[in-house]
Amino acid sequence: MSGKPQDAEVIGYLQKLSNWGRWGHDDRLGTLNLVTDDVRRAAAGTVRDGTAVSLSFDMDPQNPDPLGHGTVIQRYMELNEVEALFGRAGRFDAVREYVGLIAHGSPTHLDGLAHFSWDGKNYNGFDMSDVRTVGGATKLSVHHAAQGIITRGVLLDIPALHGVPWLEPGHAINPDELAAAEERQGVTVRAGDALFVRTGNFARTAAEGPHPDDHAAGLSAATLPFLRERDVALLSTDGQQEVSPAESADFDLRMPIHVVGLVALGLWLVDNAALDELARTCQEKNRWEFLLSLVPWRMIGVTSSAVNPVAVF
């Protein structure tokens, strides 16, 4: 089985696995360039019976999220606002409803390419000072994904590979496990795919509660070459992506999937996806591929968008 790479090797991935310049020196899409019209048409061909499964969870300010972090969301509605404004009751109750959330917190969310940098540079060599400003990300913000991410989705269920309901906290998924899950499930990750890797973190938290040290199963940095070789367009797990506790003691390398994925590969990420129902559906149908529909908000200058990815079979 693959061991965890040393810090120097992970830093080397920033050049070895780089997609900088691959789609032009002003490219803002990164791996979404791999989702071509042909890829979308092929993905649509995977639909057979129309079953749809949400890969997100309800954001309820009154209840914690399934990972036990507590959904960071605020909601404000002016009740009876219509009567206050117009002097008479209406058939609708409120005009102004405000919702605020920490996008990179607990909700299922899409990370744009401005989210992480390394040595003063973001994806494709854009200077960090041009990306991180008081007014927001002037380059590489999440609005560049305005066409949506409509592609073939593939689930690799790592707990099922090991015959367990979930992986234990601290389990670092390596590339050998990804390949073994492909073989077990009879599916191969290919260019332009959205890859979903299930750890079982949601199921474990529901059964045992949050880990006292917030430890969780996740991907090892050793999986980064696999992601580059397969030309994955979107990566998602039922957690923050990386294993916790971190494989490296270096603070800057504690989230290597984010650092190398976003900065070098230009790989878009979806954190905290709800994958348990998806896994059950895949198992029942004995099908591990599906049409993914993910449409983020067209918000200029932001590095993330809450999303509700939907798998269609």
C-alpha positions as CSV (number, residue, x, y, z in Angstrom):
1,M,0.0,0.0,0.0
2,S,1.2,3.6,-0.7
3,G,2.7,5.5,2.2
4,K,2.3,9.1,2.9
5,P,4.6,11.4,0.9
6,Q,7.2,13.5,2.6
7,D,6.8,17.3,2.7
8,A,9.4,17.8,0.0
9,E,7.5,15.4,-2.3
10,V,4.2,17.2,-1.8
11,I,5.9,20.6,-2.5
12,G,7.3,19.0,-5.6
13,Y,3.8,18.2,-6.8
14,L,3.2,21.9,-7.2
15,Q,5.4,21.8,-10.3
16,K,5.3,18.1,-11.2
17,L,1.5,18.0,-11.4
18,S,0.9,21.6,-12.6
19,N,-1.7,22.5,-15.2
20,W,-0.4,26.1,-15.4
21,G,-0.5,27.3,-19.0
22,R,-2.2,24.1,-20.3
23,W,-5.3,26.0,-21.3
24,G,-3.7,29.3,-21.9
25,H,-2.0,31.8,-19.6
26,D,-5.2,33.7,-18.8
27,D,-7.2,30.6,-18.1
28,R,-9.7,30.9,-15.2
29,L,-11.4,27.5,-15.4
30,G,-8.7,25.0,-14.6
31,T,-9.9,21.5,-14.7
32,L,-13.4,22.5,-15.8
33,N,-11.8,22.8,-19.3
34,L,-12.0,19.0,-19.2
35,V,-15.8,19.1,-19.1
36,T,-16.3,19.5,-22.9
37,D,-19.5,19.3,-24.9
38,D,-18.7,15.7,-25.7
39,V,-18.1,14.9,-22.0
40,R,-21.5,16.4,-21.2
41,R,-23.3,14.4,-23.9
42,A,-21.7,11.2,-22.8
43,A,-22.7,12.0,-19.2
44,A,-26.3,12.5,-20.2
45,G,-26.2,9.0,-21.8
46,T,-25.7,7.5,-18.3
47,V,-29.3,8.4,-17.3
48,R,-31.6,5.4,-17.4
49,D,-34.5,5.6,-14.9
50,G,-34.3,9.3,-13.8
51,T,-33.7,8.6,-10.1
52,A,-32.3,11.8,-8.5
53,V,-30.3,11.9,-5.3
54,S,-29.2,15.1,-3.5
55,L,-25.6,15.2,-2.4
56,S,-26.1,18.0,0.1
57,F,-27.9,18.4,3.4
58,D,-30.4,20.8,4.9
59,M,-28.9,24.0,6.3
60,D,-30.9,24.6,9.4
61,P,-29.7,27.3,11.9
62,Q,-31.7,25.4,14.6
63,N,-29.9,22.1,14.1
64,P,-26.3,21.0,13.8
65,D,-25.1,19.7,10.4
66,P,-24.5,15.9,10.0
67,L,-20.8,16.3,10.8
68,G,-21.5,17.8,14.1
69,H,-19.8,21.2,13.5
70,G,-23.0,23.3,13.7
71,T,-24.3,24.9,10.6
72,V,-22.9,28.4,10.5
73,I,-25.9,30.3,9.1
74,Q,-28.0,33.3,10.1
75,R,-31.5,34.0,8.8
76,Y,-33.5,37.1,9.2
77,M,-37.0,37.7,7.8
78,E,-39.3,40.7,8.3
79,L,-42.5,39.1,9.2
80,N,-45.7,41.0,8.4
81,E,-43.6,43.3,6.3
82,V,-46.2,43.7,3.5
83,E,-48.7,45.0,5.9
84,A,-46.2,47.4,7.5
85,L,-45.2,48.7,4.1
86,F,-48.5,48.9,2.3
87,G,-51.0,49.3,5.1
88,R,-52.8,46.1,4.3
89,A,-52.2,42.4,4.5
90,G,-51.1,40.6,1.4
91,R,-51.1,37.1,0.1
92,F,-47.4,36.9,0.8
93,D,-45.7,37.7,4.1
94,A,-42.3,39.1,3.5
95,V,-40.3,41.0,0.9
96,R,-36.9,41.0,2.5
97,E,-35.3,37.9,3.8
98,Y,-31.6,37.9,4.6
99,V,-29.5,34.7,4.8
100,G,-25.8,34.8,5.9
101,L,-23.4,31.8,6.1
102,I,-19.7,31.0,6.3
103,A,-19.3,29.5,2.8
104,H,-16.1,27.6,3.7
105,G,-17.6,26.4,6.9
106,S,-19.9,23.4,7.4
107,P,-22.3,23.6,4.3
108,T,-21.8,21.5,1.2
109,H,-19.9,24.0,-0.8
110,L,-17.8,24.5,-4.0
111,D,-14.3,25.9,-3.6
112,G,-13.2,28.2,-6.4
113,L,-9.6,28.5,-7.5
114,A,-8.9,31.8,-5.6
115,H,-9.3,29.9,-2.3
116,F,-5.7,28.8,-1.8
117,S,-2.3,30.1,-2.9
118,W,1.4,29.1,-2.6
119,D,4.4,31.4,-2.5
120,G,2.3,34.4,-3.5
121,K,0.7,32.7,-6.5
122,N,-2.7,31.3,-7.3
123,Y,-3.6,28.9,-10.0
124,N,-2.1,29.6,-13.4
125,G,0.4,32.0,-11.9
126,F,-2.0,34.8,-11.0
127,D,-0.4,36.9,-8.4
128,M,-2.0,36.6,-5.0
129,S,-2.3,40.3,-4.6
130,D,-4.6,40.4,-7.7
131,V,-6.7,37.7,-6.2
132,R,-7.0,38.6,-2.6
133,T,-8.3,42.1,-2.1
134,V,-10.6,43.9,0.3
135,G,-13.2,44.0,-2.5
136,G,-12.9,40.3,-3.1
137,A,-11.2,38.0,-5.6
138,T,-10.5,40.1,-8.7
139,K,-9.5,36.9,-10.5
140,L,-10.4,33.2,-10.2
141,S,-13.7,33.8,-8.3
142,V,-16.4,31.2,-8.2
143,H,-18.5,32.9,-10.9
144,H,-16.2,31.5,-13.6
145,A,-18.2,28.2,-13.1
146,A,-21.3,30.0,-14.4
147,Q,-22.0,27.2,-17.0
148,G,-22.4,24.8,-14.1
149,I,-20.6,21.5,-13.7
150,I,-22.6,19.0,-15.7
151,T,-20.6,15.9,-16.2
152,R,-20.3,12.2,-15.4
153,G,-20.0,11.6,-11.7
154,V,-18.3,8.5,-10.2
155,L,-18.5,7.4,-6.6
156,L,-15.7,5.4,-5.1
157,D,-16.9,3.9,-1.8
158,I,-13.9,3.2,0.4
159,P,-15.7,1.8,3.5
160,A,-17.5,-0.7,1.2
161,L,-14.1,-1.8,-0.2
162,H,-13.1,-2.7,3.3
163,G,-16.5,-4.2,4.3
164,V,-17.1,-1.6,7.0
165,P,-19.8,1.1,7.4
166,W,-17.3,3.9,7.8
167,L,-13.5,4.5,8.0
168,E,-12.1,5.3,11.4
169,P,-10.9,8.8,12.1
170,G,-7.4,9.3,10.9
171,H,-7.7,6.8,8.0
172,A,-5.7,8.2,5.1
173,I,-7.1,7.0,1.8
174,N,-4.3,6.2,-0.6
175,P,-4.2,5.7,-4.4
176,D,-4.1,1.9,-4.1
177,E,-7.5,2.0,-2.4
178,L,-8.9,4.3,-5.1
179,A,-7.7,1.8,-7.7
180,A,-9.0,-1.2,-5.7
181,A,-12.4,0.5,-5.4
182,E,-12.6,1.0,-9.1
183,E,-11.8,-2.7,-9.7
184,R,-14.4,-3.8,-7.1
185,Q,-17.1,-1.6,-8.5
186,G,-16.3,-2.1,-12.2
187,V,-15.9,1.6,-13.0
188,T,-12.9,3.6,-14.2
189,V,-12.4,7.3,-13.4
190,R,-11.7,9.2,-16.7
191,A,-11.0,12.7,-17.9
192,G,-13.7,15.2,-17.2
193,D,-15.3,13.2,-14.4
194,A,-16.5,14.5,-11.1
195,L,-15.0,12.1,-8.5
196,F,-16.8,11.5,-5.2
197,V,-14.9,9.6,-2.6
198,R,-16.9,8.3,0.4
199,T,-15.3,7.9,3.8
200,G,-18.4,7.4,5.8
201,N,-17.8,10.4,8.0
202,F,-21.5,11.4,8.1
203,A,-22.6,7.8,9.1
204,R,-19.9,7.6,11.8
205,T,-20.8,11.0,13.3
206,A,-24.5,10.0,13.3
207,A,-23.6,6.8,15.2
208,E,-20.8,7.9,17.5
209,G,-21.0,11.7,17.6
210,P,-18.3,14.1,16.5
211,H,-14.7,13.0,17.3
212,P,-13.5,14.9,20.3
213,D,-10.4,16.2,18.4
214,D,-12.3,16.7,15.2
215,H,-10.3,13.9,13.6
216,A,-11.8,12.3,10.4
217,A,-11.0,10.0,7.6
218,G,-9.9,11.6,4.3
219,L,-7.5,11.6,1.4
220,S,-3.8,11.3,1.7
221,A,-1.6,13.7,-0.3
222,A,-0.4,10.5,-2.1
223,T,-3.7,10.6,-4.1
224,L,-2.7,13.8,-5.9
225,P,-0.8,12.1,-8.8
226,F,-3.9,9.8,-9.3
227,L,-6.1,12.9,-9.6
228,R,-3.8,14.5,-12.2
229,E,-3.2,11.3,-14.2
230,R,-7.0,10.7,-14.5
231,D,-7.7,14.3,-15.3
232,V,-10.5,14.6,-12.7
233,A,-12.5,17.8,-13.3
234,L,-14.1,18.0,-9.8
235,L,-13.2,16.3,-6.5
236,S,-15.5,15.8,-3.6
237,T,-15.6,13.9,-0.3
238,D,-17.9,13.7,2.7
239,G,-15.5,15.9,4.7
240,Q,-12.8,18.5,4.1
241,Q,-11.0,16.3,1.6
242,E,-7.8,15.7,3.6
243,V,-7.3,13.2,6.4
244,S,-7.3,14.6,9.9
245,P,-5.0,14.8,11.8
246,A,-2.9,16.1,9.0
247,E,-0.1,14.0,7.6
248,S,2.3,16.9,7.8
249,A,3.4,18.9,10.9
250,D,4.0,21.9,8.5
251,F,1.1,24.3,9.0
252,D,1.2,25.3,5.3
253,L,0.9,21.7,4.2
254,R,-1.9,20.6,6.6
255,M,-4.4,20.7,3.6
256,P,-2.4,19.4,0.7
257,I,-5.4,18.4,-1.5
258,H,-6.5,22.1,-1.3
259,V,-3.0,23.5,-1.8
260,V,-1.9,21.3,-4.7
261,G,-5.3,20.7,-6.1
262,L,-6.5,24.3,-6.3
263,V,-3.1,26.0,-7.0
264,A,-1.3,23.5,-9.2
265,L,-4.0,21.5,-10.9
266,G,-6.7,24.1,-10.9
267,L,-9.0,21.4,-9.5
268,W,-12.4,22.5,-8.2
269,L,-13.4,21.0,-4.9
270,V,-16.7,20.3,-3.2
271,D,-16.3,19.9,0.6
272,N,-18.8,18.2,3.0
273,A,-20.9,16.3,0.4
274,A,-23.6,14.0,1.7
275,L,-22.7,10.7,0.1
276,D,-24.4,8.0,2.2
277,E,-27.7,8.0,0.3
278,L,-25.7,8.1,-3.0
279,A,-23.8,5.0,-1.9
280,R,-27.0,3.1,-1.0
281,T,-28.5,4.0,-4.4
282,C,-25.3,3.0,-6.3
283,Q,-25.3,-0.3,-4.4
284,E,-29.0,-1.0,-5.1
285,K,-28.6,-0.3,-8.8
286,N,-25.1,-1.8,-9.0
287,R,-24.1,1.4,-10.9
288,W,-21.4,3.7,-9.7
289,E,-21.7,6.3,-12.5
290,F,-24.3,9.0,-12.9
291,L,-25.1,12.4,-14.4
292,L,-23.9,15.1,-12.0
293,S,-25.7,18.5,-12.0
294,L,-24.0,21.2,-9.9
295,V,-24.8,24.8,-10.5
296,P,-23.1,27.4,-8.2
297,W,-24.3,31.0,-7.7
298,R,-22.8,33.5,-10.1
299,M,-21.2,35.6,-7.4
300,I,-18.3,37.7,-8.6
301,G,-15.4,38.2,-6.2
302,V,-16.1,35.2,-3.9
303,T,-14.1,32.1,-3.4
304,S,-16.9,29.7,-2.6
305,S,-20.6,28.9,-3.2
306,A,-23.0,26.8,-1.2
307,V,-24.2,24.1,-3.6
308,N,-26.7,21.2,-3.8
309,P,-25.1,18.7,-6.2
310,V,-27.7,16.3,-7.7
311,A,-26.9,12.8,-9.1
312,V,-29.3,11.5,-11.7
313,F,-29.3,7.8,-12.6
